[in-house]
Every structure is written in C-alpha cells, then in structure tokens.
Amino acid sequence: MHLDWNALGQVAAVSLGATVAVVVVFALGVLGLARPEDTRAQHALGLTQATLCFLACAAVVAYGIYLIVPQFH
Amino acid sequence: MDHITFLVAVVIVTALAFDFTNGFHDTANAMATSIATGALPPRTAVLISGVLNVVGAFLSTEVARTISGGIVDDTLVSPGMIFAGLIGAILWNLLTWLVGLPSSSSHALFGGLIGAVWVGAGSHGVNFGKVVEKVLVPAVASPVVAGVAALLATYLAYRLTDRARKDSVTQGFRIGQVASASLVSLAHGTNDAQKTMGVITLTLISAGALGHDAGPPLWVIVSAGLAIGLGTYLGGWRIIRTMGKGLTEIQSPQGFAAETASTTVILTSAHLGFALSTTQVASGSILGAGLGRRLAEVRWGVAGRMAVAWVITLPAAALVGGLAAAVVQHGGDPGTAVVALVGAALATGIVVVSRRNPVHAHNVNDAHGVSIRTEPPAKVGAAA
C-alpha cells in the first residue's frame, strides 16, 4: 500500500486556498453592491469594486470549466 | 449481435439502472443547498443539474479502462460478478434514498463488486491495500478538507458582509450559488456517467462483442448519459431535503461557500488522480458551512446517521453483491433471472414504501426530516 501524502496535502492546501479566495472575493463583490451608506461617489466605487470582483470570480469559473472538460487539455 | 448473450443484456440493463439511481442519489450534492436557500426553484434546479450531467457524460472521452481502479482484480471479473455487484449497489442506493440518507454511489458500486468478486473468485481477487488507499483514505480526508474550507469561507463571508444590506447580500450569493452548483453538476456528469460506460464497455469486451482497447460505442455513451441525466432530473428529493434542510438551516452565503468548497475539492482531487465521493465532499462542505455561521444549528444526530451510513455502505453493498454472486454462479442463467427478479421486486417494494410519505419538489423544503412511518420492509440480505 502506498499513500501519497504529498498529493493529499496538495489537495487540502489548494482546496482550502481556492475556496477561501473565491468566497472572499465574491463577498467583496457583493459588499460593493450592498454598502449601507450610499452617496453617489461611493456608489460608483462600489460598482467598480463589484465588477472587478465578479470578473475575477468569472475567471475562476472559466478555469474550473477548463479543468472539467477534457477536450480543452 | 450474437455476442450479446442473455447475461450480457441483463448486465447492460442493470448497469443503466445503477446509473439512474446514481443520478437521483446525487442530485442533492450539487443542488440541495441551492434549493434550500431558494436560489433556484426545485424543478429548475434538477433540470439544470440533469442537463449538465448529460453534457458532462458526452464530454468525458476518457472512459474508465478499469471497472474499479484496481480495487478488485479486473482479470478475474466475469459479467456475472459485475451483475451481482450492480444489484448490491442499486439496492443499497434505494434503501438509503428511502430513509433520506446521502451515501456514496461509488462506494456502493465498489462494495457490490468487492462482495461479488470475493464470493466468485476468492479473497485474492480483492486488493485490500487499494481499498484503503482509494476508498478509505479519501473518504476520511475529503469531507474534512471540504468542511474546513467551507467553515473558514463561511465565517469570512459573514464577517465581510456583516454591515451590508441583508437583502442585497442574500440575492448576490444566490446568483453565485447558481454558478457554483452548476459546476458541481458538470463535474459529476464527467465522473459518474463514465463509470457506467466503463462497466458496460468492459462487459462487452469480455463477451467478445468489442475488440480489446475499444472505446465505448455511441449507444453506450448516449444511454449512460441519458440514464444519469434522467435520474438526476427526477431528483432524489428525500436526500435533497436531508442535505439542504436536515443537517443545518442553510442561508445563501453558506450555500455558496459550501458549493465552492465542494467544487474545488472535487476538481483538485480529480486533477491529482484521487477517486472520491461527491456525496461525502458535499456533506462535509454543508456541515462546515453550518459551523461557520454563528448561531447556526447543526443537527449532529443527522450528521451521525450519515457517518454511520458511510461506514456501512461498502460492507452492506458487498454483502448483497456477494449473495447475488453466489446465486448467479451456481444458478447460471435461471439464477441470474431469479436475482434480477428479486432485485426488481425489492426495488419496487422500496418505491411503494416511499409513497407512504413522499417527498417531492413541492414539499422538499417544508420539513427537515424524512420519515417512512413504518419500518423499511426491504431486508437487504434477502436480495439473493
């Protein structure tokens, strides 16, 4: 029996990092749209923040699809 | 087509039936939290998941070359053993569905095969080292990793959006959930449909209907994809309720965190060649998401029952598979027919019992428990 602890550790580290990163970025995006105080300038700032965050998340989703679909490799 | 004997035909039908139960058992993995938080209406959720499972089935070109990934000695496996193993897996899947317990379809399949090969070819046909490496270790590690990731992500998501407008936050995460749940469904289709394609293809090869190293014929890809897609669409509502409502009350940030954790664990493991159970990963994520939100109640009783189901899935399916293998081996074609009929009768019985207290798209979110009112009549041991 051979256990690849190295690969197991990799799965754990990458999963943990990727999950937290995606959720935090997405939460920041949501926050951009849902700030309680809302002057016009802050609104524009929030919108920019949300757009950037959601674009980053969309990129991660695209990478996920790339990983799933074998034809892309 | 004179290579297609009675036994081979029965194996193909049984494999498709297993694929179908695999689909509806696993709808919950991708969609339970989206349904629970209202991110998607129940019917829409299972439709998306079903379609993506079919798409995933067509995308996966790399069909499993081995039935079991080395857990049993594939050279000793006969179509009769595959049939017996599938019967064990199907009955276990149905029984756990009846009581609303998410359990791993892969473990059920492995268990059924291990039991059938053990009885049919002797214990040397089972590679116990591989069982530990490929089944036990990922089974323990993957839900823990997914759970920790979901816990941390949930905690941070709530901290970050603490002072934001609640309705916008809920709505934002709901939209995110649709994307993350869809990815889980697609990944599921590429993984699980190909297992059944592998089983059917290897059966055809062993019967001489296909040459060695042949890929799956188009009809195998189409039928396996449709079987898992249809199963997913019909939806294992009993399991969806347990995962979406039973473990903990899920809110949309938690659902998003849980699904993201499931997706990353599934994708990173697949990338590094770990076989794992989508069911266990998804359950671990949901539990973690429950713990990550302050004041969220986690029903440890439900979690405990799920853990017990995980532990006994493999041996229980192995027991049924072993019994079925004994009958098939000694009974020949009539024995096979008897096993098939008894299996079908038990499956029908389980479905009839489920009707007493049905769970469907309209009431899936109404309660957090699944009851059957009376004792389940299906004695797994009687399957052979």
Interface residues (C-beta under 8 A of the other chain):
Chain A: M1 H2 L3 A7 L8 Q10 V11 A12 V14 S15 L16 A18 T19 V20 V22 V23 V24 F26 A27 L28 G29 V30 L31 L33 A34 R35 P36 C57 V61 G64 I65 L67 I68 V69 P70 Q71
Chain B: G56 L59 S60 T61 E62 G129 K130 V132 E133 V137 A141 S142 V145 A146 V148 A149 A150 L152 A153 T154 L156 A157 L160 T161 R163 A164 R165 S168 V169 G172 F173 G176 A179 L183 L186 A187 T190 P253 F256 A257 T260 A261 T263 T264 V265 L267 T268 S269 A270 H271 L272 G273 F274
